[in-house]
Amino acid sequence: MILVITPEYAADQELDTVVRLLDEGLDGLHIRKYQWTAKETATYVRSIPEVYHPKLVLHAQHELIQEFDIRQIHYSERDRLQLQKIPQQEGVQFSSSVHDIHTFNELEETWRYAFLSPFFPSISKPDYGLASTISSQLAERNNNAVKLIALGGIDVTNIEYTLSTKVDGVALLGAIWESNDPMKAFRDCRDAVANTNIVR
C-alpha cells in the first residue's frame, strides 16, 4: 500500500498532480489541510473526479463525508487522545497517527491503520526525525489487527528496505511534494516496490 499525504501549503500544480497520481493507481490520498475551511476543502474535493472520492481521507473538516463519497477519516494523535469515543458511521473507516510502537500496539481494531512516524529524517521538515529510533522498535510490534503505515523521510532510496520490515505500507509526503518531478518520484517508488515482490 502506497499512500500520499497532501502538503499543508498549496503546491504548484497540486490538483493536477493529485489526479494524475490517482490515475496511476495511488492507493489513497490523505487530504491534510488543517488551515482550510470546509468550503475550501469541499472545493478541493470537487476538483477531483468523483470516481476517486472513495480513495480520499480527510484529516480535517470531517463533516464533508456527508456530502461526498469519502469513506475514511483520519485523526491526529492529539485529536485521537481527546476522543471520548469514535463516532460510528456506517461504511466509514478510521485511521490515526502514532509516534512510538507501544502506542501503536495499544490501538484497538476499530482503527484501519495508523501512521508510525518519523521513520527516517524528514524530507520536508529540516532536522525533524534525525534521532528517530522508530524503525528499531518494529520488533516489538504485537498488534496485527491494525495496519502499520511507515511515514517520514521515505523515498525511492529507502522504500524497499522500509517495506521489508514489519510494516504494511508507506506514506509519502516530502518525496512527492519536495520533488521537482512529483510524478517521477511516485513512479520510482511504485516501481521499486513492484520489483521487491513484497505483497502488502
N, C-alpha and C positions, 0 to 999 in steps of 0.2 A: 504494500500500500504506500503510495506516494501522495502526500497532501501538500498543498501550498497555502501559506498564510499571506494575506494582503499586507502591504506596509501600512502604517498608521498615517503616513503622508500620502499625497496623491502622486504616484509615479508617472513618468512620461508614458503615454500610450497604455495606461494601465488596463482600461477596459478591453481594448483590442487584444492585449496580451492575455488577459483572463479568458476571453472567449477562445482564443487560439489554444491555450493550454487545455481547456475543456474539450475542444475539437480533437486534440491529440490524445485524449484518454486519461487526463488527470482524474485521480480517484475522488478527490474532494477539495473544495476551496473554502478556507476559513476567512470570512469577512471580518477583519478586526479593525474597526473604525470607531473607537470609543468616543471620539470627539464629535462624531456626526449626530445630527438629529435624525429622528425617524423618517422625516421627509427626504433627507439627503440619502439615507441608506436605501429607502424604497426606490428612489430614482436610480441608484446604482444597480439594484437587483433587476429593475425593469429593463435595464440596458443589456442584461444577459439573457440569451434565449431561454424561454420557459422550459425547454426540454432538459436544461441543465440545473434548474432550480432544486431538484432533489439532491444534487451534489453540493449544495451550498450549506454552510454552517454559520450561524450568526453568533458573534461574540457580544453584541450589544443590540439594543432595540429588539429584544426577543419577541415582542408582541407582533412583529411583522410576519411571523409564521402563520398567523390567521389570514393574512392577505395573499401569501404566496405558497407555492407547493414546496416549502422548505421543511425538512424533517429532522433537523438536528440543531440543538442549542449548545453553545459552549459557555462554561463558567470559568472565570479566572480562579486561581486558588483562593484569593481573598473572598470573592463572591461565594464560592462553594462553602467556605468555612462559616459564612454568615447565614447560609440557607438553613432554615429550620427543617424543611422538607422539600424534596424535589417535586415541583409541580407536575403531576401526572397528566399527560395529554396523549391521547391515543395516537399511535403512529409516530410519536416524536421521541428521538433518542437524545442522549446527553453525553457530553464529553467535558473534560476539565484539564487543569494543569497542576502538576506537582513538581517539587524540586528536590525530592530525595526518595529512595526506593522504599523506605519504611512507610512513608505516607502513601505511596502507590500501593503497597501491599495491604493497606487498610481500606482501600476503596471497595465499596460494595458493587455487586454485579449490575446495579442499575446504571452504572456508567459504561458506555460503549467502549470508550478508550480514553486514555489520558496522555497528554504530552509530558514527557520527563525531560527536564532541561536544567541547566545548559549542558549539552552533551560534549561539545567542544567549544573553544573560544569563539565568541560570536563574530560573524562576518559584518553585521550591521551596527553593532554596538562596541566601539573600541574598548578594550580591556575587560569586557564582560565575559566571564566564564574561563578566564585564564587559569584559575586554580581549581576548576571543577574536577571532582572525582566521581561524577555520576556513572561513567561507564564502568568503573571498577566496582560499583555497587550491584551490578546486574546479577552477580552470582547469588545474591540474597533475594532475588525475585521469587516469591512464592504465590503470587496472585495471578492465576491464569484465567480468571473469569473476566478480567478487564484487559483489553488490548493495550500494549505499551508502545507509544509512538515517540521515537527519539527526536528531539528538537534542539537546535542550537549549533551553529557552525558546520552544518552538514552540507557538503558539496560533492562534486564528482570525485574528488581525491580521497574521500573517506566513506562514501556511501556504501561501498561494497563491504568494508570492514564493519560498519555500523549494523548492516543487515545480517552479518554473520554472528552477531551477538544475540542475546535474548530479547530482541525487540520484534514487534510485529509490523513495524512500518516506520517511515520517516516523514518529517515535516520540513519543508524548505521555505526559507524566507529570504535571508540575505543572499543566498546563492542565486536566487532568481532576480530580486529587485535591485541588487547592487551590481548586477552584471550588465555589461554593455549590450549583450545579446541574450535576453531572458529566455527566448525560445531555444537557443542552442544550449544554454545551461540546463534547461529542463530535459531536452533530448539526451544530452550527455549523461545525466543522472539516470534517466529511464533506461538507456541502453546499457549502462554499467550494471544496473540491477538485472536486466534481462540476461546479461552474459554470465551472471553468477549462478544461474539455475536455482536461485533461492526463491521458494514459493511462499508467499505470505497471504 
